[in-house]
Amino acid sequence: MANPPHGGILKDLIARDAPRRNQLSEEAEKLPAIVLSERQLCDLELILNGGFSPLEGFLNEKDYNGVVSDVRLADGNLFSIPITLDISQETIDELGVKPGARIALRDFRDDRNLAIITVDDVYKPNKEKEAKEVFGGDPEHPAVKYLFETAKEFYVGGKIDAIDRLMHYDYVALRYTPAELRLHFDKLGWSRVVAFQTRNPMHRAHRELTVRAARLRQANVLIHPVVGLTKPGDIDHFTRVRVYQALLPRYPNGMAVLGLLPLAMRMGGPREAIWHAIIRKNHGATHFIVGRDHAGPGKNSKGVDFYGPYDAQHAVTKYKDELGIEMVPFQQMTYLPDSDEYKPKDEVETGIRTLDISGTELRKRLRTGAEIPEWFSYPEVVRVLRESHPPRSKQGFTVFLTGYQNSGKDAIARALNVTLNQQGGRSVSLLLGETVRHELSSELGFSRADRDKNIGRIAFVASELTKAGAAVIAAPIAPFDSPRKQAKDLVEKHGSFYLIHVATPLEYAEKTDKRGIYAKARNGEIKGFTGVDDPYESPEKPDLTVDISKTNVRTAVHQIVLLLEAQGLLEQL
Ligand SMILES: Nc1ncnc2c1ncn2[C@@H]1O[C@H](COP(=O)(O)OS(=O)(=O)O)[C@@H](OP(=O)(O)O)[C@H]1O
């Protein structure tokens, strides 16, 4: 038998309300609706399927105050993270949100009504207190930032009637609800299950740690990674799930099960560890691994840890009698090359050699294509990671040339285009100012706003192509600094961005203009022409400056190629 849920009864609202589903669905069509954000949807999913038992809805003020101040719901049940539905004054007024009102809760992704909340109360939370008591109060903590920057000013409390489960289209078979997982454990005949929470790829150390936990507690293993919201900058869940799938056959047959958890993490360290334990208990686990700095967000900008490395373990220990799920505490695992084994750090005798590869080092090795040793990870896991993190020579990038009309930027861009095509290995996209104006921005003129919009479009396309692994060469005039900076920020989400200032003097560009465009601008036929009667802001810190009055196109292209090569982007593997 699986572990009893928190509070005694699994609050599977979907199963409970299934007989009334049609009626609720019809009612919801006529109700005002709150369209839920991604984070609210994650919370709703775990309320609906009983992952947050004993909750049956979003916290009302009494429960909220209890959770914030005493880690308890009003009925005395332990609960550590406030699950709240935040809402603005505007929405309250618009939808008539007041005690007794019934409001549909809608999925923004497909406009489906998922539930109806019967409003208990609408209240203004003390966010300072919540930030301090629940997360420790550091204004740089991601959950504190969310609280003050994203969460609206009021909370709506109330119980929920379930209409339907959320639709998922990825890894559907691995998304077990608590009821499904409990049934699965029953079918497998598992009565002792140790759950492993993770938001990172798993390597050999994690496999050793989970197997060790299973051995210590004579249990089976539930690998239970978070696929809802994790810390910004984490490896995306698509890659991670492929990693877990690749790792699974490395466990002794029948020892481990992989299930995905649609949780929106808060990175709340000790409070979050208690919450994680409750969630795993609801999913039927009897044991739960808590490692070093569990669910901690790392360090703040002053380099100070948000939490002590074992605060989470202490918090879970404090409530162990009423938690009803046993913690399996672990120190960090480390590799002992002389005996080719992993051990928790506290079990390594002094003088014994150890090896570790940090997350930062791993990311660096993925980026450069450097070796990732077999003592650290399995080749099949590394293969998955390398697919998602190709080496520099396979990553996309954007070369963004800016300068006066007829500065030579178009000629350089065209020559660079054929040079990179000659090299091969990537598709190359050439976004000349003229082409973009014709294909994407034909309705735009040359006002400041229109020029900014034009560069914004180039940036969007360059960023998407960079993401897809292409080499992008953009060559608009781009006379203003701020849209150039925005383009850099957008592209750098997916790859490298190089700003090349084609700093050919205006006089030279004008003197060599065979198309007579400057002449037209001078005599007023073209208005607001860059350099004539419209400004050009020279970039302060370009990656490279070239001047066609002093050099030639071939040399300029070679300088760009050398720049790209120095970054490892042109290596032939
Ligand atoms: N008022 C004004 N100012 C600057 N440029 C003008 C203007 N009117 C038209 N053109 C022609 O439009 C082309 C430059 O467009 P860009 O998209 O590169 O400009 S911007 O980056 O959006 O500022 C460029 O075309 P090509 O010479 O064919 O490249 C300019 O000649």
The ligand as an SDF file (V2000), in Angstrom:
LIG
                    3D

 31 33  0  0  0  0  0  0  0  0999 V2000
   14.7890   59.0140  -44.7770 N   0  0  0  0  0  0  0  0  0  0  0  0
   15.5970   57.9730  -44.9780 C   0  0  0  0  0  0  0  0  0  0  0  0
   16.6400   57.7300  -44.1500 N   0  0  0  0  0  0  0  0  0  0  0  0
   17.4370   56.6540  -44.3570 C   0  0  0  0  0  0  0  0  0  0  0  0
   17.2540   55.7570  -45.3710 N   0  0  0  0  0  0  0  0  0  0  0  0
   16.2400   55.9910  -46.2230 C   0  0  0  0  0  0  0  0  0  0  0  0
   15.3660   57.0730  -46.0610 C   0  0  0  0  0  0  0  0  0  0  0  0
   14.4450   57.0310  -47.0620 N   0  0  0  0  0  0  0  0  0  0  0  0
   14.7340   55.9440  -47.8030 C   0  0  0  0  0  0  0  0  0  0  0  0
   15.8190   55.3170  -47.3260 N   0  0  0  0  0  0  0  0  0  0  0  0
   16.4040   54.0970  -47.8660 C   0  0  0  0  0  0  0  0  0  0  0  0
   16.0470   53.0070  -46.9750 O   0  0  0  0  0  0  0  0  0  0  0  0
   17.1730   52.1530  -46.7790 C   0  0  0  0  0  0  0  0  0  0  0  0
   17.6100   52.2080  -45.3290 C   0  0  0  0  0  0  0  0  0  0  0  0
   16.7000   51.5710  -44.5880 O   0  0  0  0  0  0  0  0  0  0  0  0
   17.1090   50.8680  -43.2420 P   0  0  0  0  0  0  0  0  0  0  0  0
   16.0420   49.8790  -42.9660 O   0  0  0  0  0  0  0  0  0  0  0  0
   18.4830   50.3510  -43.3100 O   0  0  0  0  0  0  0  0  0  0  0  0
   17.0390   52.0730  -42.2010 O   0  0  0  0  0  0  0  0  0  0  0  0
   16.7960   51.9220  -40.6280 S   0  0  0  0  0  0  0  0  0  0  0  0
   17.8180   51.0180  -40.1430 O   0  0  0  0  0  0  0  0  0  0  0  0
   15.4410   51.4330  -40.4010 O   0  0  0  0  0  0  0  0  0  0  0  0
   16.9800   53.2950  -40.0650 O   0  0  0  0  0  0  0  0  0  0  0  0
   18.2310   52.6260  -47.7020 C   0  0  0  0  0  0  0  0  0  0  0  0
   18.0210   51.9010  -48.9060 O   0  0  0  0  0  0  0  0  0  0  0  0
   19.2230   51.2120  -49.6970 P   0  0  0  0  0  0  0  0  0  0  0  0
   20.0960   52.3320  -50.1180 O   0  0  0  0  0  0  0  0  0  0  0  0
   18.5630   50.4990  -50.8370 O   0  0  0  0  0  0  0  0  0  0  0  0
   19.8810   50.2870  -48.7080 O   0  0  0  0  0  0  0  0  0  0  0  0
   17.9130   54.0720  -47.8850 C   0  0  0  0  0  0  0  0  0  0  0  0
   18.3860   54.5650  -49.1320 O   0  0  0  0  0  0  0  0  0  0  0  0
  1  2  1  0
  2  3  1  0
  2  7  2  0
  3  4  2  0
  4  5  1  0
  5  6  2  0
  6  7  1  0
  6 10  1  0
  7  8  1  0
  8  9  2  0
  9 10  1  0
 10 11  1  0
 11 12  1  0
 11 30  1  0
 12 13  1  0
 13 14  1  0
 13 24  1  0
 14 15  1  0
 15 16  1  0
 16 17  2  0
 16 18  1  0
 16 19  1  0
 19 20  1  0
 20 21  2  0
 20 22  2  0
 20 23  1  0
 24 25  1  0
 24 30  1  0
 25 26  1  0
 26 27  2  0
 26 28  1  0
 26 29  1  0
 30 31  1  0
M  END
$$$$
